[in-house]
Amino acid sequence: MRQRNRGRVALVAVAAMCAAVALPGQAYAAAEPAAYTFDPGAKKVSGAEVSTEASALTPGSVYKSSIKRGGKLYYRLDLDEKTNAYVSAVAVPKGGGQVAYGDGITVSIRDSADRQCSSEDARFESAEFPRPIAAYAHRITEKDSSTCQEAGTYNVLIERESKATSASDEWDLELRYESEPQLKSGGSMPTQAPKNWPSASPPPPTAAPQKRSGGTSYSNATSLETGEWHDSIAPGQTRFYQVPVGWGQQIFASAYLSNNDASTEYIGNALALALDNPAHGHVDDASPLSYSGKPASVSLDPLPPVAYENRYDFNSSVSAMRFAGWYYLSVSLSPKVAKSYGDKAISLILKINVKGKAEKSPYTGDAGIFSVTQDDKDMARSGRSGPGAAKSDTMRTVGVTGIGAGVVLVLGLGVWTLLARRRVVTAPAAPIGSNGPVAGGPAGGGQPPYGGPPQTW
């Protein structure tokens, strides 16, 4: 009996300790390039092929959907007469699939008469390898416009184009719907884009280089500030980073790929560097970097300081610099690199410079994602992401709670064991003159030979 109790205690104690130690999310194949991580709060929604059957999207929400090759899908917006609405789509082709020049998606917002409010494309161009690409469309209320100004039902239309030689798999979609805050009352904003702005690249960061590992999506992008950041990237992988850029500030970014002595094979369009704004609208791409085993680098073209009036510029890269907030950098390495240089990750350096003094927000109240808070600056300094920081705190709490619970359980089982031993030692002896326990005693599989309730062992 004592042996059986001891064995059960040991088994339960081991289980408790394992439960405390084996926390969620710890099992993964570290050597494999991580797939795109969708926002953990994303709700599933199916796009409709018929506009009148479209599902409604809610402001401030994220959704997960999918689209077939050649597909056209509708989603519905219910708008008042004054809200500026932005809907973005991140298209995620299947890993290992094939894409061709010109493949991509178009996102547009249309009124009830199918008049287009705005549209944007996200295309695979010279860097013809699968990776997440993003685009957005918006409905803006303007005094001088006669289109898309009324309250009512609007449609978001997402169209996919893929060549016949491309993979026919569905592409996953991550949709995000955001509303722009209202401008401060009584304030007047310029209605023309700035004609002149500083375009000279700043000197390189002087702070000591630091290690930061990029995320696997917009939702867990690693936070960066001005500085030199060291990472690594494997063929077929996309790394995500986010940088807080305030009103009146400019962002400059460069990516550097280290040498690799495994080969001298020339790989054209090997690395892609892209920038997206806080609403996941595409800002700009750097010219894809070619690679031949030697150190190489690529930079984004100079962009204007963040300003509300940038939206009036005809250049889409300037127009997209219309909000303060987190700007997202993505770095993708072509899977073709593996054929000549192997599957191992190659050292990557990002040099980031946010130039200029932050100015006041033009919005009233809390601007949400269209602002840079002190918490954002602290996150950029520490290298956390919003969801990542929350997850870390949660995991820490779970870990402490699990370990605490395991300790309490083990201590409790220890007390139980001592009590069980005491019961065995202090139990009345068998009647004198008998050859052993009375019939029905513990050895016979029945109840003990003393009074009291039945015992469970």
C-alpha positions as CSV (number, residue, x, y, z in Angstrom):
1,M,0.0,0.0,0.0
2,R,2.8,2.4,0.9
3,Q,4.5,1.6,-2.4
4,R,1.3,2.3,-4.3
5,N,0.8,5.6,-2.5
6,R,4.4,6.6,-3.1
7,G,4.1,5.8,-6.8
8,R,0.9,7.8,-7.2
9,V,2.4,10.8,-5.5
10,A,5.5,10.6,-7.7
11,L,3.4,10.4,-10.9
12,V,1.1,13.3,-9.9
13,A,4.0,15.4,-8.8
14,V,5.8,14.9,-12.1
15,A,2.6,15.7,-14.0
16,A,2.2,18.9,-11.9
17,M,5.8,19.9,-12.6
18,C,5.4,19.2,-16.3
19,A,2.2,21.3,-16.4
20,A,4.0,24.1,-14.8
21,V,7.1,23.9,-17.0
22,A,5.6,23.0,-20.4
23,L,4.0,26.4,-21.1
24,P,2.1,27.1,-24.4
25,G,4.0,28.1,-27.5
26,Q,7.3,26.5,-26.6
27,A,7.3,23.7,-29.2
28,Y,8.4,24.9,-32.6
29,A,10.9,24.0,-35.3
30,A,13.4,26.8,-34.9
31,A,15.3,25.9,-38.1
32,E,12.2,26.4,-40.3
33,P,11.3,29.9,-41.6
34,A,8.3,30.9,-39.6
35,A,5.0,31.3,-41.5
36,Y,2.9,34.5,-41.4
37,T,1.3,34.9,-37.9
38,F,-2.2,36.3,-38.2
39,D,-3.5,38.7,-35.6
40,P,-4.6,36.6,-32.7
41,G,-7.8,38.7,-32.5
42,A,-8.7,38.2,-36.1
43,K,-12.3,37.1,-36.8
44,K,-13.1,34.7,-39.6
45,V,-15.2,36.3,-42.4
46,S,-16.1,35.0,-45.9
47,G,-16.1,37.5,-48.8
48,A,-19.2,37.4,-50.9
49,E,-19.2,37.1,-54.7
50,V,-22.5,39.1,-54.8
51,S,-22.3,42.6,-53.3
52,T,-25.8,42.4,-51.7
53,E,-24.7,39.3,-49.7
54,A,-21.5,40.9,-48.3
55,S,-20.7,40.6,-44.5
56,A,-20.4,43.9,-42.6
57,L,-17.0,44.9,-41.2
58,T,-16.7,46.7,-37.8
59,P,-14.3,49.7,-37.2
60,G,-11.3,48.8,-35.2
61,S,-11.5,45.1,-36.1
62,V,-9.3,42.6,-37.8
63,Y,-10.5,39.7,-39.9
64,K,-9.1,36.6,-41.6
65,S,-10.4,35.6,-45.0
66,S,-9.2,34.0,-48.2
67,I,-9.4,34.5,-52.0
68,K,-9.1,32.2,-55.0
69,R,-7.2,32.9,-58.1
70,G,-9.2,35.3,-60.2
71,G,-11.5,35.9,-57.3
72,K,-13.6,39.0,-56.6
73,L,-14.9,39.3,-53.1
74,Y,-17.1,41.9,-51.4
75,Y,-17.3,43.1,-47.8
76,R,-19.7,45.8,-46.5
77,L,-19.1,49.1,-44.7
78,D,-21.9,51.1,-43.0
79,L,-20.7,54.7,-43.0
80,D,-22.0,58.1,-41.8
81,E,-21.4,61.3,-43.6
82,K,-18.2,62.4,-41.8
83,T,-16.1,59.3,-41.0
84,N,-12.8,58.7,-42.9
85,A,-12.6,54.9,-43.3
86,Y,-9.6,52.8,-44.2
87,V,-9.7,49.1,-45.1
88,S,-6.4,47.2,-45.7
89,A,-5.7,43.7,-47.0
90,V,-2.6,41.7,-46.4
91,A,-2.4,38.9,-49.0
92,V,-0.4,35.8,-47.9
93,P,0.4,33.3,-50.6
94,K,1.1,29.7,-49.6
95,G,4.7,29.1,-48.7
96,G,6.5,27.2,-51.5
97,G,4.1,28.4,-54.1
98,Q,4.9,30.3,-57.2
99,V,4.0,33.9,-58.2
100,A,4.7,35.8,-61.4
101,Y,5.4,39.4,-62.2
102,G,2.1,41.3,-62.0
103,D,0.3,38.9,-59.6
104,G,-1.4,40.6,-56.7
105,I,-4.5,42.1,-55.3
106,T,-6.5,45.3,-55.8
107,V,-8.4,46.8,-52.9
108,S,-11.1,49.4,-53.6
109,I,-14.0,51.0,-51.7
110,R,-17.1,51.8,-53.7
111,D,-20.4,53.5,-53.0
112,S,-23.9,52.0,-53.6
113,A,-23.7,53.1,-57.3
114,D,-20.4,51.3,-57.6
115,R,-18.5,54.5,-58.0
116,Q,-14.9,54.1,-56.8
117,C,-13.9,56.1,-53.7
118,S,-10.2,55.0,-53.9
119,S,-8.2,51.9,-54.7
120,E,-4.6,50.6,-54.3
121,D,-2.7,47.6,-55.8
122,A,-0.3,45.3,-54.1
123,R,1.8,43.5,-56.8
124,F,4.7,41.1,-57.1
125,E,7.0,42.8,-59.5
126,S,10.7,42.1,-60.2
127,A,11.0,40.2,-56.8
128,E,9.0,37.3,-58.0
129,F,8.7,35.1,-54.9
130,P,5.8,34.6,-52.5
131,R,5.7,36.8,-49.4
132,P,3.0,38.9,-47.6
133,I,2.0,42.0,-49.5
134,A,-0.4,44.8,-48.4
135,A,-2.6,47.5,-49.8
136,Y,-5.5,49.7,-48.6
137,A,-8.4,51.8,-49.8
138,H,-10.2,54.6,-48.1
139,R,-13.3,56.7,-48.1
140,I,-12.5,60.3,-47.3
141,T,-15.0,63.1,-46.6
142,E,-14.0,66.3,-48.4
143,K,-15.9,69.5,-48.9
144,D,-14.9,69.8,-52.6
145,S,-15.8,66.3,-53.5
146,S,-19.1,65.0,-54.8
147,T,-18.3,61.3,-54.7
148,C,-18.5,59.0,-51.7
149,Q,-19.7,61.7,-49.3
150,E,-23.2,60.4,-48.3
151,A,-24.0,58.2,-45.4
152,G,-25.0,54.7,-46.3
153,T,-23.7,51.3,-47.4
154,Y,-20.3,51.0,-49.1
155,N,-18.6,48.0,-50.5
156,V,-15.0,46.9,-50.1
157,L,-14.0,44.9,-53.2
158,I,-10.8,42.8,-53.2
159,E,-9.7,41.4,-56.6
160,R,-6.9,38.9,-57.1
161,E,-5.0,38.5,-60.3
162,S,-2.6,35.6,-60.9
163,K,-0.9,34.3,-64.1
164,A,-1.7,30.8,-65.4
165,T,1.8,29.8,-64.5
166,S,1.4,30.8,-60.9
167,A,0.2,28.5,-58.1
168,S,-3.5,28.0,-58.0
169,D,-3.8,27.8,-54.2
170,E,-6.0,30.2,-52.3
171,W,-4.3,33.2,-50.7
172,D,-5.1,34.0,-47.1
173,L,-6.2,37.5,-46.4
174,E,-5.8,39.6,-43.2
175,L,-8.3,42.5,-43.3
176,R,-8.2,45.5,-41.1
177,Y,-10.8,48.3,-40.8
178,E,-9.8,51.6,-39.1
179,S,-11.6,54.9,-38.7
180,E,-9.5,58.1,-38.7
181,P,-10.1,60.4,-35.7
182,Q,-11.9,63.7,-36.2
183,L,-9.8,66.9,-36.6
184,K,-9.8,69.4,-33.8
185,S,-12.7,71.7,-33.9
186,G,-12.0,75.3,-35.0
187,G,-8.7,74.2,-36.6
188,S,-7.9,74.6,-40.3
189,M,-5.7,72.2,-42.1
190,P,-3.9,72.9,-45.4
191,T,-5.6,71.4,-48.4
192,Q,-2.5,71.2,-50.5
193,A,0.5,68.8,-50.1
194,P,3.9,70.3,-49.2
195,K,5.9,71.1,-52.3
196,N,9.3,71.1,-50.6
197,W,10.7,69.0,-47.8
198,P,14.1,67.8,-46.6
199,S,15.4,64.9,-48.7
200,A,19.0,64.6,-47.6
201,S,19.7,61.4,-45.8
202,P,20.9,61.8,-42.2
203,P,24.3,60.5,-41.0
204,P,24.3,56.9,-39.9
205,P,23.3,56.1,-36.3
206,T,26.1,56.5,-33.8
207,A,24.7,54.2,-31.0
208,A,26.3,50.8,-30.5
209,P,24.7,48.1,-32.6
210,Q,22.1,45.9,-30.9
211,K,20.5,42.5,-31.6
212,R,16.8,42.5,-32.4
213,S,14.9,39.5,-34.0
214,G,12.1,40.5,-36.4
215,G,8.6,39.3,-36.0
216,T,6.5,37.1,-38.4
217,S,3.7,39.6,-39.2
218,Y,2.4,43.1,-38.6
219,S,0.7,42.0,-35.3
220,N,4.0,40.8,-33.7
221,A,6.4,43.1,-35.5
222,T,9.5,43.9,-33.4
223,S,9.8,47.5,-32.3
224,L,12.8,49.6,-33.3
225,E,13.9,53.2,-32.8
226,T,16.8,55.1,-34.4
227,G,19.9,52.8,-34.4
228,E,21.7,49.9,-35.9
229,W,19.9,46.6,-35.5
230,H,21.4,43.1,-36.1
231,D,19.3,40.1,-37.1
232,S,19.4,37.2,-39.5
233,I,17.1,36.0,-42.3
234,A,16.6,32.6,-43.9
235,P,15.7,32.0,-47.6
236,G,11.9,32.3,-48.0
237,Q,11.5,34.2,-44.8
238,T,9.9,37.6,-44.1
239,R,10.9,39.6,-41.1
240,F,8.6,42.4,-39.7
241,Y,9.6,45.5,-37.7
242,Q,7.7,48.5,-36.5
243,V,9.0,52.1,-35.9
244,P,7.1,54.9,-34.2
245,V,7.1,58.0,-36.4
246,G,5.5,61.2,-35.0
247,W,3.9,64.1,-36.7
248,G,6.6,66.1,-38.5
249,Q,9.1,63.3,-38.4
250,Q,10.8,61.5,-41.3
251,I,11.9,57.8,-41.4
252,F,15.0,56.6,-43.2
253,A,15.7,52.8,-43.5
254,S,18.5,50.7,-45.0
255,A,19.0,46.9,-45.0
256,Y,22.4,45.2,-45.3
257,L,23.0,41.6,-46.1
258,S,26.3,40.0,-45.0
259,N,28.7,38.0,-47.1
260,N,28.3,34.2,-47.5
261,D,31.3,32.2,-48.8
262,A,29.3,29.2,-49.8
263,S,29.0,30.5,-53.4
264,T,29.5,33.4,-55.7
265,E,26.3,32.6,-57.7
266,Y,24.4,35.8,-58.8
267,I,20.8,35.9,-57.5
268,G,18.8,38.8,-59.0
269,N,16.1,40.5,-56.8
270,A,17.2,38.4,-53.8
271,L,16.0,40.7,-51.0
272,A,12.9,43.0,-50.8
273,L,12.5,45.9,-48.4
274,A,9.1,47.5,-48.0
275,L,7.4,50.2,-45.8
276,D,3.7,50.4,-44.8
277,N,1.9,53.0,-42.8
278,P,-0.1,52.6,-39.5
279,A,-3.3,51.6,-41.5
280,H,-1.2,49.0,-43.4
281,G,-1.3,51.1,-46.5
282,H,1.7,50.6,-48.8
283,V,4.2,53.5,-48.7
284,D,7.2,52.4,-50.8
285,D,9.5,49.6,-51.8
286,A,13.3,49.7,-52.2
287,S,14.7,48.5,-55.5
288,P,15.2,44.7,-54.8
289,L,18.7,43.8,-53.8
290,S,20.7,41.4,-55.9
291,Y,23.2,39.0,-54.2
292,S,26.3,37.2,-55.1
293,G,27.8,36.2,-51.8
294,K,29.3,39.6,-51.1
295,P,28.1,42.3,-48.6
296,A,25.2,44.2,-50.2
297,S,22.8,46.9,-49.1
298,V,19.6,48.7,-50.2
299,S,17.7,51.8,-48.9
300,L,14.3,53.3,-49.1
301,D,14.1,56.6,-51.1
302,P,13.8,59.7,-48.9
303,L,10.2,60.2,-47.8
304,P,8.5,63.4,-46.5
305,P,7.9,64.2,-42.9
306,V,4.5,62.8,-41.6
307,A,1.8,65.5,-42.2
308,Y,-1.9,65.4,-42.6
309,E,-1.8,67.3,-45.8
310,N,0.4,64.7,-47.5
311,R,-2.9,63.0,-48.5
312,Y,-3.4,65.6,-51.2
313,D,-0.2,64.6,-53.1
314,F,-0.6,62.6,-56.3
315,N,2.5,60.6,-55.5
316,S,1.2,57.5,-53.6
317,S,4.4,57.3,-51.5
318,V,4.0,60.8,-50.3
319,S,0.2,60.5,-49.9
320,A,0.7,57.5,-47.6
321,M,2.8,59.5,-45.1
322,R,-0.4,61.0,-43.8
323,F,-0.5,59.6,-40.3
324,A,1.6,59.4,-37.2
325,G,2.0,56.0,-35.6
326,W,3.8,52.7,-36.1
327,Y,5.3,52.4,-39.6
328,Y,6.0,48.8,-40.6
329,L,9.2,47.5,-42.3
330,S,9.2,44.1,-43.9
331,V,12.4,42.4,-45.2
332,S,12.0,39.3,-47.4
333,L,14.7,37.0,-48.7
334,S,14.1,35.0,-51.9
335,P,13.8,31.2,-51.5
336,K,16.1,30.9,-54.6
337,V,19.0,31.9,-52.3
338,A,18.9,28.5,-50.7
339,K,19.8,26.7,-54.0
340,S,23.2,28.3,-54.0
341,Y,23.9,29.4,-50.5
342,G,22.0,26.8,-48.4
343,D,19.1,27.0,-46.0
344,K,21.0,28.7,-43.1
345,A,20.1,32.3,-42.2
346,I,22.3,35.1,-43.4
347,S,23.2,38.0,-41.1
348,L,21.1,41.1,-41.7
349,I,21.5,44.6,-40.4
350,L,18.9,47.3,-40.4
351,K,19.9,51.0,-40.0
352,I,17.0,53.1,-38.9
353,N,16.9,56.9,-38.5
354,V,13.8,58.9,-37.4
355,K,14.6,62.5,-38.0
356,G,12.9,65.7,-36.7
357,K,11.1,66.9,-33.6
358,A,7.6,65.5,-33.0
359,E,4.8,67.9,-33.4
360,K,1.3,68.0,-31.9
361,S,-1.5,65.8,-33.3
362,P,-4.2,67.5,-35.4
363,Y,-6.9,65.1,-34.0
364,T,-9.2,65.6,-31.1
365,G,-9.1,63.2,-28.2
366,D,-7.3,59.8,-28.3
367,A,-6.0,59.2,-31.8
368,G,-5.5,55.5,-31.2
369,I,-3.2,53.9,-33.8
370,F,-2.7,57.3,-35.5
371,S,-0.4,58.6,-32.7
372,V,2.9,58.0,-30.9
373,T,2.6,57.7,-27.2
374,Q,5.2,57.4,-24.5
375,D,4.4,53.7,-24.2
376,D,5.2,53.4,-27.9
377,K,8.5,55.1,-27.4
378,D,9.3,52.8,-24.5
379,M,8.4,49.7,-26.6
380,A,10.7,50.9,-29.4
381,R,13.5,51.3,-26.9
382,S,13.0,47.9,-25.3
383,G,12.3,46.1,-28.6
384,R,8.9,44.6,-27.7
385,S,5.8,44.5,-29.8
386,G,2.3,45.3,-28.4
387,P,0.9,41.8,-28.6
388,G,4.3,40.3,-27.8
389,A,4.6,42.4,-24.7
390,A,1.1,41.4,-23.6
391,K,1.9,37.7,-24.3
392,S,5.1,37.9,-22.4
393,D,3.4,39.3,-19.4
394,T,0.6,36.7,-19.7
395,M,3.2,33.8,-20.1
396,R,5.1,35.1,-17.1
397,T,1.9,35.1,-15.0
398,V,1.0,31.7,-16.2
399,G,4.5,30.4,-15.5
400,V,4.5,31.8,-12.0
401,T,1.0,30.6,-11.3
402,G,1.7,27.2,-12.8
403,I,4.9,26.7,-10.8
404,G,3.2,28.0,-7.7
405,A,0.3,25.6,-8.2
406,G,2.7,22.8,-8.8
407,V,4.6,23.5,-5.6
408,V,1.3,23.7,-3.6
409,L,0.1,20.4,-5.2
410,V,3.4,18.6,-4.4
411,L,3.3,19.8,-0.8
412,G,-0.3,18.8,-0.5
413,L,0.5,15.4,-1.9
414,G,3.3,15.1,0.6
415,V,1.0,15.7,3.5
416,W,-1.4,13.2,2.1
417,T,1.3,10.6,1.9
418,L,2.3,11.2,5.5
419,L,-1.3,10.8,6.6
420,A,-1.7,7.7,4.6
421,R,1.4,6.2,6.2
422,R,0.1,7.1,9.7
423,R,-3.1,5.4,9.0
424,V,-1.3,2.2,8.0
425,V,1.0,2.3,11.1
426,T,-1.8,3.1,13.6
427,A,-4.4,0.7,12.3
428,P,-5.6,-1.9,14.9
429,A,-3.8,-5.2,14.7
430,A,-5.5,-8.4,13.6
431,P,-7.4,-10.3,16.3
432,I,-5.2,-12.5,18.6
433,G,-5.2,-16.0,17.6
434,S,-6.1,-15.4,14.0
435,N,-3.7,-16.3,11.1
436,G,-3.9,-12.8,9.6
437,P,-6.4,-10.1,8.9
438,V,-10.0,-10.8,9.3
439,A,-12.0,-11.6,6.2
440,G,-12.8,-8.5,4.3
441,G,-9.7,-6.7,5.6
442,P,-7.3,-4.7,3.3
443,A,-5.4,-7.8,2.2
444,G,-8.6,-9.4,1.1
445,G,-9.6,-6.4,-1.0
446,G,-12.5,-5.3,1.3
447,Q,-12.7,-2.7,4.1
448,P,-10.4,-2.3,7.1
449,P,-11.2,-4.3,10.2
450,Y,-11.9,-1.3,12.3
451,G,-14.8,1.0,12.5
452,G,-15.3,4.2,10.5
453,P,-16.2,5.0,6.9
454,P,-14.8,3.0,4.0
455,Q,-11.3,4.2,2.9
456,T,-10.3,4.9,-0.6
457,W,-6.6,4.1,-1.5
